[in-house]
């Protein structure tokens, strides 16, 4: 299927590895020019080289910096001639017990996983509407639907973003101008993030990381962890011309692990 987005420009945050990288790869394969950001300059440069090899005709620009800062966001936005597609992504806050968190811990989590995406949305969606095309994908977490007790900081911050997006995506000034905003909720994917979560759970339960990893796999109906490639491909479809009537939704990718009807 031709997704109808070749030649568009995308800003993909935290894209040097993990889910962000999977999204960048899928978009590049569709002929989308990308600006990719990450804090680690060496890893980002290596990823950019891989992306260029996937589609030599596509422009790949890198911005090394912290997207959760005002300066980092300004640099990322300045690197693209325009942003037709925005993929919001940032590393989640650490696991733990809410009794150990202070105000600074909460502010840091909210700033990274709620306010940073909102600032980037604010900087781009009105221009998208003027051009008559825009796609915003927020990578949140399956924990928004099925909270994990040790991920309280993430549960709170990402749920706040989810509530905000539910209203914004339905503004006629955006939706009627072919600007969609959706959330992608990953379940268990084999990323650095899941390793950190498992380590936090191991500390709490006394089990080994390998035991916990196998237990989680056994509880997934698909009996496997998700791949970065399939996550990226779903992201690319949500960015497609064909997905223009899909907005304000939370798309859960978890291999069937969530047991609810809705």
Secondary structure by P-SEA (a helix, b strand, c coil): cccccccbbbbbccccccaaaaaaaaaaaabbbbbbbcccaaaaaaaaaaaaaacccbbbbbbbcccccaaaaaaaaaacccccbbbbbcccccccccccccaaaaaaaaaaccaaaaaaaaacaaaaaaaccbbbbbbcccccccccccaaaaaaaaaaaaaaaaaaaaccccccccbbbbbbbbcccccaaaaaaaaaaaaaccccaaaaaaaaaaaccccbbbbaaaaaaaaaaaacccccccccbbbbcccccccccc
